[in-house]
Amino acid sequence: FDIQRFDKYARLLAYAFLSDGTFVNAEIIKQGYANIVTKSRNLKYADLFEKLYQDARQNNRGLWLE
């Protein structure tokens, strides 16, 4: 978790890691299957997510296929 555990709609805001160390949130963004929404208080991985998001878009991965 980061600072805020739930959003205003009571949705859980969590970071998920697999037992092999895979960072699930980052992997989904890296493969181009997620938009990022950064809440003002939950910024722990904001820079990483932005980098992965931009890379996925620039390289036409996932949702960003041309």
URBELNOR-V68397 format. One record per pair of residues at least 6 apart in sequence whose C-alpha atoms are under 8 Angstrom apart, sorted by the first residue. I is the first residue (numbers start at 1). J is the second residue. D is the distance in whole Angstrom. If there is no record, write none. Layout:
i | j | d
I | J | D
I | J | D
//
This chain:
i | j | d
1 | 13 | 7
1 | 14 | 5
1 | 15 | 6
2 | 13 | 8
2 | 14 | 7
2 | 15 | 8
2 | 42 | 6
2 | 43 | 8
2 | 44 | 7
3 | 41 | 6
3 | 42 | 6
4 | 13 | 7
4 | 41 | 7
4 | 42 | 6
5 | 12 | 6
5 | 13 | 5
5 | 14 | 7
6 | 12 | 5
6 | 13 | 5
7 | 13 | 7
15 | 23 | 8
15 | 24 | 8
15 | 25 | 6
16 | 23 | 6
16 | 24 | 5
16 | 25 | 6
17 | 23 | 5
17 | 24 | 6
18 | 24 | 7
26 | 48 | 8
26 | 49 | 6
26 | 52 | 7
28 | 34 | 6
29 | 35 | 7
29 | 36 | 8
29 | 49 | 7
29 | 52 | 6
29 | 53 | 6
29 | 56 | 7
30 | 52 | 5
30 | 53 | 6
30 | 55 | 7
30 | 56 | 6
31 | 56 | 6
31 | 61 | 6
31 | 62 | 6
32 | 53 | 7
32 | 56 | 5
32 | 57 | 7
32 | 60 | 8
32 | 61 | 5
32 | 62 | 4
32 | 63 | 6
32 | 64 | 7
33 | 61 | 8
33 | 62 | 5
33 | 63 | 6
34 | 53 | 8
34 | 63 | 8
35 | 53 | 7
36 | 49 | 7
36 | 50 | 7
36 | 53 | 7
38 | 46 | 7
56 | 62 | 7
56 | 64 | 7
57 | 64 | 5
60 | 66 | 6
//
